[in-house]
Amino acid sequence: MKTTRRQFARSVGAAAVLIAPLTLADSKSPDAEAGLVKAEFGQYLSAEELEKIRKDLAESAPLLETFRAVKLANGDEPDWTFSAMAKR
């Protein structure tokens, strides 16, 4: 049976809905995040590289918690606006 684009889109959407809460819930700890990196890229990384990634994630965890603690409203504007240097 041939799969249509609509059926494929529905199955991808359903998979994303099922997987996203699991990965977001687990990704709070640095070890869980390192596990996700290992599962996705472990075949390309050495044990030393994986340990370095885990260490970096553990060191940045307090900073990330600080960022997550800031609650933004829908209407909050960015602190700065990017503009390309037009004058030369």
N, C-alpha and C positions, 0 to 999 in steps of 0.2 A: 504494500500500500504506500503510495506516495504521500509525503508530508507536505502540507501547504504552508505558506509563509505565516498565515494566521495561526495555525496549530503550533508551529514552531515558536512564535512569539508568545503564545499562551503558556507553553511549557517552560520557556525561559523565565517568564514573569513569575510563574508559580514556584520555580526553583529558587529564584532570588528572594521571594517572600519567605520561604522556608529557611533558607541558609542565613540571611542577613541577621536576624535576631541572635542566632547562635554565635556567629563570629563577633558581633558587637558586644555581646555579653561576656564572652571569654577574653576579649582583647583588652580588658582593664589591667590585667597583670602583665608585667614584662615577659615573664616566662611563657604565658599563653601567646603573646605576640611573637615571641621568638619561635614558638612551635608552628605558628602560621607561616613564618618566613621559611622555616626548615621544610615544611610540607610543600610549599610552592617552589622554592629555589634550592633545596638541599642537594640536589644532584649536581648543581653547579658550584657549590661552596664547600670549602674544606672545613674541618672541625674547628680550626683556629678562627676562620672567618665567622662561623656561626657563633662561636663564643664571644667574639668582638661585637657582633650585632646584639647578642643578648645583653652584654655589658652596657652598650650604648643605650639600649631601650630601658634598662634598669636605672641608668643615670638620668635619663630624661623624664622618667615617670613623675617625679614631683612637679616639674614644670608643666607637664601636660595636665595634671590634676588642677593646677592653678588656672590654666586656660579653661578647662571644663567647668570650673566653678563660676565663671563669669556668665551671667544670664543676659542674653540680648533679646530685645524686643524686635518685632518684625520691621519697625520703622527706624531702627538704629542705623545711622550713616557710618561709613568708614571714617577712620581717623584722618586719613590723607587721601588725596586723589592723584592718581598717576597721570602725568602728561609728558608726552615725548618732547624732546628739545627740538623745537622747530627752527630756532634762530641759530645761525652759524657764523 
